[in-house]
Amino acid sequence: MFHRTTQAKLTIAGDCLLPHARKICQEWRNAQEDIRDLLAGKQPELCVAAIHSICSYHLPPILQQFCRDYPDVQLRVTALGSDRSLKVLKDGLVDLAIVMNNRFLTASSDLVIQVLYEEPIKVLVAATHPLAHHKAVPWAELTQYPQVVFKDGYGMQRIVQEQFERRGATLRAVLELNTPDAFRGVVRQGELVALLPETALVDAYADPSLAIRPIELRFMPMQEPMKRNYPIHP
């Protein structure tokens, strides 16, 4: 690479290598700077996948505060079911996922899981529905009515299914939906019953055509905490 004389000079091979060496050194400096920025919270974008009810009610004020605190970070949020949210997380398409807790979804050694909060599951019915006359709905009566549930791939569907199976009851799921608005519209018609987390019922409380009731305490389903999942980096 060098002519071995009293004054160092590049050979033809050295001249050929020099621009490549400069590029390699610059790339190395860029990589070091990018890592330092990431450690300092200066990543160029943050991608989040979350279930629809979280996107509608809990995330908006948090997202606004995040944008104020980190104006240089491009924030990208996608509303997906729990299964899909974890799939894109494991594929590296998002940085974190906010999903319903479920043993089928979170039993993975390559995820770091943090419980955000716990919320109860309640019964949504039309105001004229027989179950609306209860202050708290007995489980035995709840199982007598057809149910509208979240689509397959949503953590809430699996939670409801497990609650029925735990009591030896058959879930008569006659309709599958994927948004709180759709649940309210269908349940308002009079016959169907929906078991939903508190977050998905925020708008329903202000609707006089709907009624929200807790499940009788001795039959209360296990509360399912919301969880934020992170990929484990090597």
Secondary structure, 3 states (H helix, E strand, C coil): CEECCCCCEECHHHHHHHHHHHHHHHHHHHHHHHHHHHHCCCCCEEEEEECHHHHHHHHHHHHHHHHHHCCCCEEEEEECCHHHHHHHHHCCCCCEEEEECCHHHHCCCCEEEEEEEEECEEEEEECCCHHHHCCCECHHHHCCCCEEEECCCCHHHHHHHHHHHHCCCCCCEEEEECCHHHHHHHHCCCCCEEEEEHHHHCHHHHCCCEEEEEECHHHCCCCEEEEEEEECCC
